[in-house]
Amino acid sequence: MWWPANLVQVSLFRALHEKEERTKGGLTRTQFFVIAFVCSFAYYVFPGYLFQIMTSLSWVCWFFPSSVMAQQIGSGLHGLGVGAIGLDWSTISSYLGSPLASPWFATANVGVGFVLVIYVLVPICYWLDVYKAKTFPIFSSSLFSSQGSKYNITSIIDSNFHLDLPAYERQGPLYLCTFFAISYGVGFAALSATIMHVALFHGREIWEQSKESFKEKKLDVHARLMQRYKQVPEWWFWCILVTNVGATIFACEYYNDQLQLPWWGVLLACTVAIIFTLPIGIITAITNQAPGLNIITEYIIGYIYPGYPVANMCFKVYGYISMQQAITFLQDFKLGHYMKIPPRTMFMAQIVGTLISCFVYLTTAWWLMETIPNICDSVTNSVWTCPSDKVFYDASVIWGLIGPRRIFGDLGLYKSVNWFFLVGAIAPILVWIASRMFPRQEWIKLINMPVLISATSSMPPATAVNYTTWVLAGFLSGFVVFRYRPNLWQRYNYVLSGALDAGLAFMGVLLYMCLGLENVSLDWWGNELDGCPLASCPTAPGIIVEGCPLYT
């Protein structure tokens, strides 16, 4: 378990702190970092401000400006992204992380999964009009009525933020675009695939290490070096756990009218997080990709406690986000293991950092909501569209307000999507059998079904161009350079990743502070994102949408 993302941090720390002699005709890691940082910093002014269309160059749309089908196929932001590419590091790394930190086999699994879903499954379902697919956009996270218009969510909510069932029956069932429905099915499959994969490929290892934990075992070189430091007492962890769970239960009970989640929901969410931290942590540590747990948390509380959208969001946060934080906590400790940082120092740094970040995040969020007009409004031309928050909100409507029974259960339109659970459970078994039948074929063992199946778990809010460009960058780094210039890859790959991230971050903040706060923008065709206005149009006959052609 090497946690690939940590290698970027280790390389960056080494470049900044270790003294290194420059080879003749070459660069030290520090020099390379500075050059790459300056280039990344200077370059981002183009996709970040001057020429924002570089975020998604959907050239297919340029050749077919009046074709809905061509724009559905070619749009990188609202379609399948065939041929779309982003010349922007934020496009590449914003949702999937740095492709330079991803092992090539993991990148290949993500690429195959993306192709199977986006270029095989979605087109088949759309053009066969599965679930009235042509009535809605081919790619969207919005919620729709049966006539293709946006669903009027406020009309089915009562004054207490509960489902108004008579109003819902008058409004009619809620529809999803085909991709959004498939993405939930893929999430179901990824969950069962994760459990089955870890049981088959790592079950014996987990069992052996569990037994060894009660015995004196042989330590690797890192563990031996870390023995000189005092370890973190277990009661420190227990104190934090009990304090936080107690505070959460108190908040949910005291503000129950607002948060809606009862005390037992908090305990159930914590139980879910504890159960899934191990299998998802194993996959993350090996592949740098983490299958999402958000769907199962929404599913569980949606069935147990339907009609309460805020409770669903709270349960998702306590069950899913806490698991993510636990995995990040483990990853940070592994980083400390690599860098030989005393465990107690690492622990306190994480605690202090967490406390500071709470105030910083809350203050920043409050300030943004107060200072930016129409924030998170996708109708305006503002860059503050908040795609992740929009998906989070829509999920609360699907799983919390209306409930999974009326969407994916016996009362729903999408009940057949539940078959994905079975597909996900079977897929790792097939790979495991193949690896046993052909033990000399090492490539079979590199097929990681949880990663492959959950490849598109970030879509939406991620779009096709995020994936196509990420896979391309990962291929160039993890396959081409690694194979044909291994010395360069070993010396500079992770340093380059850190430099690109840092340059982008500093220029992004600078652009906002200097220009964004003053609402200074450029209005020209180079800042028209994507350039595929018809990609979100329906193609079913008789569906009227503003700005779209009417099919008869």
N, C-alpha and C positions, 0 to 999 in steps of 0.2 A: 504494500500500500504506500505509494510514493506521493500522492496528491500533486498532480502535475502543475496546478496553478501556483504552488509554492515555489517551483523552480524559477519562475519569473522574479519573484521577490528575492530569492537567494542570489540570483545572478545580479540583480540590481544592487543589492547591498554589497556584494563583493566588488562590483565595479566602482562603487562610490567610496569604499573604505579600504580596500586592499591596495597596496603599492605594487605597481606592475611595470616592468621595463618594456619599452616599446621596441618591437622587432623591426628590423630594417625593411622599409617599404610598407609597414603595417601600422595598425592603430591599437592602442591599448583599449580595454573595455570602457574606461572612463571617457576617453576621447571619442570613441564611437557613440557612446550614450549622448554626449553633449551635441555632437553633430546631428544625430537622429532626432534629438529633442528639439533643436532649433528648427530643423526642417519640418517636423510635425507641427510645431507651434506656428511657423510662418504659413504653412500650406493650408491649415484649417480656416484661414480667413476667406478662402475661396468657397468651399462647400458650406461653411458656417455663416457666410454673409454675402459675398459678392456674386457667387455663382451656385446657388443652392440646388439647382437641378442636378448637380454632380452627385447628390445623395442617391438619386435613382435615374440612371440614363436608360429610359425605356424606348429604345430606338425603333422598335416595331411599331409603336403608336405614331411615330413621325411619318412613316410611310403609308399608314392607313388611318388618316384623321377622321374618317366618317364611318369606320367599321367597328361595331360593338364587339363582334367576336374577336377581331384582331387585337383590340385593346384589352379585352379580357385575358387573352393569351399573353400579351406582351407587357402589361403593366406590372411594374415591380412593387408598387404600393397597394394596388387595388385588384390585382389579377394574379395570374400564374407565374409571371416574371420570366417568361421564356426570352432569353437574350438580354435581360435587364442586368445591369451591373452598377455598383455604387463605387465611386472614386472618393470615398470618405471613410476614414477609420471609424467614425461613430456608427456608420451604417454597418460596418463589418462586425464590430465588437460589442454593440450596445445590448444585445439580448443573449448571445451565446458565449460571451466572453472572448478573450483573445484566441484566434485560431492558431497563433504561434505557440500557445501553451498546450494545445490539444494534441495528444498522440495521434499519429496518422490513422491507426486502426479505428480510433474513436471517431475521427473526422469522416472516415469512409463509411462507418455505420450511420452517422447522421446524414451523410449525403444520399445513401441508398434509401433510408427511411423517408427523406424529403421527396425524392423522386417518385417513390411508390405511392405516397399520399397525394402529392400535388400534381404529378404528371400522369398518374394512372387512375387512382381511385376517384379523385374529385372530378376530372373531366368525364369519366364514365357515368358517375351519378348525376352530374349536371345535365349532360346532353341526353340522358335517358329520363330526365325530369323526375328523378327520385325526390320524394317529399316536396313536390311542386317547385323544384330547384330553379326553374327558369323564371319564376315569379319574383325572385329576389336576386341581389348581386351575387356573383360567383364567389366573392370573398368579402366578408364583412362580419363585424362583431355585433352589429345592431340587431334589435329585436323587431319583428315584423308582424303585421296582420295578414290575413289570408289574401288580401288584395294588393300586397306588396308595399303598403305604406308603413311608416314607422309606427310601432305599437304605442298606444297611448297608455303609458304605465301609470301616470298619476290618476287616471280615472278608475283604477282598480285597487287603490290604496285608501283605507279609511283614515280617520283623524289620528289613530293610534299607530299608524304604520303597520297595519295588519291587512291581510287580503280581504277585500270586499267581494265575497263569492258571487252574490247576485250581479254585481257590476262586471265581474270577470265573465260570467256566463253571457251577459249582454254583449260584451266586447268581442267575445270569441276566443278561440285558442291562440296561443302564441306560437309563431313560426321562427325558425332559424334558417339562415342561409345554409346550403348544403355543406360547405366547408366547416362552418361552426359546429354543425351537428356531428360531422365526421371527426372533428377534433376532440369532441367529448368521447366518442367511441374509441379513438386512439388512446385517450387518457385511461379509459377503462382497461384496455388491453395492456397498457404499460404497467399498470398497477399489478395485475395478475402475473405478467411476465417478470416483473421485478422479484416477486416472492418466489416464483418457480425457479428462476435463474440462480438466485442466491442459494436456494436449497440444493439444487443439483450441482452447481459448480463450486460452491464455497461452503456447503453444509458440513462436510467432514472437517474442513479447516477450522470452522467456527467451533465445532464440537471439541476438536483436539486442543485448540487454544483455551477453550473454557476449562478443560481438565488441567491444562498446564498452569493456569493461573493460580491453582492451589498448590503448585509444586515449585521447587526451585528450578528455573529454566535457564538455558544458555542465552546470553544477551549479545546483541549485535554491537558493532563498534560505537554507534551513536548512543545506545542505551548505557554502555559501559562508561562513556565520557560524561553522561548526564547524572551518573550515580554520585558524583562529587557534590551535587547540590541537594538541598533539602526539598523533599517532595511536598506537594500541596496536600494538607490533611483532608480527608474525606468529609469531615464535619463542616468545612468551609462550603463545600458544594451543597450539603444538606441544608445548611442555614439559608443559603440563597434560594434554593428550591422551595422550602417551606414558606419563606417570607413572601416570595413572589406569587406562589399559588394562593396563599392566604389573602394577599392584597387584591389579587384578581377576583377571588370569590367575593370579597367584601364589596368591591366596586360593582360587580354584576348584581349583587343582592340589593345594595343601597340605591343604585341607579337602574333598577330593573325595568322601570317604565321606558327608559331610553335605550338600554343595552339589550333588553329582552331575554338574555341568556340566563337560565337558572344555574344554581351552584353545581348541580350534577353535570351540566354541560361542560363546565370548566374541567372537572375531573376526567370526564370522558375524552375531552380534547387532549389533555396531557397524556392519557393512556395511549391514544392513537399515535401521538408524537413519539413516545418512548418505544412503541412496538416497531415503528418504521424507520427510526434513526439508524439502526444497524444495517438493514439491507440496502437502504439508499446511500448510507455513508460508504459502504463497501464499493458500490458502483461509482460513486463520485471520486473516491480515492484512486480508482484505477483508470477511469476514463475522462475525468474532469467534466462529466455531464451528469446532472442530477435529475432523475425522473421525478415529475411533480406529484405531490401528495394532495394538492389542493382539491382535486375532484372527489377523492374519497371522503375527505372531511365534509365537503358540501353535500355529498350524497347521504352520508350517515345522519347528519343533523337535519337535513331536508326531509328525510323520511320520518325521523323521530319527532321533529318539532316543526311541521310545515306552517307556512303563513306568517313567519317572523323573519323578515329579511335582515334586520340588524343582528339578530341572534345568529343567523347563518354566517354573517361576516365575522362576528366575534369568534365563533367556533372555528372558522377557517384560520383566523389569525393565531389563536391559541394552539390549534392542532397542526397547522402547516408551517406558519412562519416560525414558531418555536422550534420545530424540527430543523428548519433551515438554519436558524441561529445556532442550534446545537452542532450541526455539521460544520458551520463556519468556525465555531469555537474549537472543535477538534482539529480543523485544518490549521488554525492559528497555533495550536499547541504543537502540531507537527512542524510548523515553521520554526518555532522555538527550539524544537528538537534538532532540526538541521543546523540552526545558527548557534546552538549551545547556550541559549538564554536560560537562566535559572527559572524553574517552573513557577516559583512564587512570584517572581518579578513579572513573568508573563501573565499570570493570573491577575495580579493587581492592575497591570496595564489594560487588560481586557475589561475589568470591572470599571475602572476610572473612565476609560474610553466610552464604554456603554452609557454611563451616567451623563457624560458631557454630550454625547451624540443625541440623547433624548431631548435635552434642552435646545441644542442647535437645530435639530430637525423640526421640532415643534415651532420654534421661533421663525425659522425660515419659511415653513409652510404657511404660518399665519401671515407673515409679511407678504408673501407672494399673493395670497388670496386677497389681501387688502389693497395691494398696489397694482395688480394686473387686471384690467377690465376684461370681462368675458373669458376668464381663465377656464380652460377645459371645455370651451365651446367649439365644437368642430365646424360649426357653420361659418365662423369668422375665418379670416386669413391669418390669424395669429399662429405662431409656432407652438403656443402653449395649448396643445390639444389633449394632453394627458391620456394617451392611448391605454396605458396599463390600468389607470384608474377607471376608465370607461368599461374595460373588460371586467374589472372587479365589481363594478356596479351592476352590469348586465348579469353577471353570475349570481349576484344576490337576488335578482328578480327571478331568475330561472330556478335556482335551488332553494331560495329562502321564501320569497313571497308566494310564488305559484307552487313550488315544490316539485320534487322529482317524480312523484306519482302522476302528476298531470302533464309531465313532459316526457319522461322516459319509462313510466310505469304503466299499469293496466289502463289508466285513463288518458294516456298520452299518445301523441302522434309518432313518437320516436322510440317506441318500446323495443323494436328490433335491434337498436343500437347496443342493447345489453349483451348481444351475442359476442361483442368484442371481448368481453371478459374471458370467454372460452377460448377465443382465438389467441389471446395473449398468454393464456396458461399452456396451450399446446405448443406454441412456437419454440420456447426454450427446450422443451422435451425433444423436439425434432433435431435441434442443434446438438443436444447432449448425446442423442443416439448416434448421429453422424460422426461426432468426435470419437465415440467408442468404436464404431465400425471402421473408421479410417484414422487410426491414431497417428499415422505419419504425416497426415495433412494438417500441418500446424495452422493454416489459415482458417480452418473451420472453428478452432477454439477462439479466434479473434472476432467471430460473429457474436456480438453482444445484443441480444434481442431487446432487453429493456431500453438500451440506448437507441437502437434502430427503430423500434416501435414508437418511442416517445420523442423522436427527432423533431417533430413539428409541435411539441408541447408548448412552445413559446408563441405559437401563431394562433390567433392574434394575442397580443398586440404586434408581435413581430410580423414582418411581411416577407414576400418571396425574395425580394432583392437582398434582404439581410442574410438569407440562407445561401443564395447562389454565390454571393461575393465572399461570404465566410468560408464556404467549402472550397472555392477557388484559391483563396489565400492560404487555407490550411493545406491544400494539395501542393502549392508551390513551396511552402515551408517544410511541411512534414514528409513530403515524398521527394520532390525534385531536388531541393537544396540538401536535404538530409542524405539522400542517396549519392548525389554527384559532387557535393562540396561538404562532406561531413565535418571537416575541420572548421570551416566558416560557420556552419550551423551550430556546432558545439560552443564556439567562442562568442558568437554574437546574437543568436536567435532570441534568447530570452531577454537579453539587454535591449534589443530592438523593440520587443513587445512593451517593455516598461517605458521606453522613451516615447513611443507612439502614444501610449495612454497619457503620459505626463504632459506632452506637448498639446494634445487635444484638450485636456482638462484646463490648462492655464489659459489657452486662447479662448476657449468657450466662456470662461468666467470673465475674461477681459472684454470680449465682444458684448456680453450682456451688461457689464458695468458701464462701459463707455457709450454704447449705442442702444442697447435694448431698453435701458431705463429711460432714455430720452425719446424712445419710439422713433429712432432714426432708421429708416429702412429704404431699400432700393426696389422700385416697382418696375421690373422689366421681365422679358420672357425668360431670361436665365435664372430667375428666381421662382418660376412656376414649377412646383414640384411635380415630377412624374410626367406631366404632359399627356395624360390619358383620361380626359374627362368622361368618356363613355364607358370606361371599364366597370363602373358600378351600376350600369343600366341593366334592367331585366330584359329578357328576350321572349317572355311569354306573351301571346296575343292578348290585346286589350288592357294591358297594365300601363297605367299612366303615371309617369314620374317626371317631374320638372327637369328639363334639360336633356331628356332622353327621347329617342325616336319611338314612335308608337307602332308596334307590330300588329298586323291584322291577320 
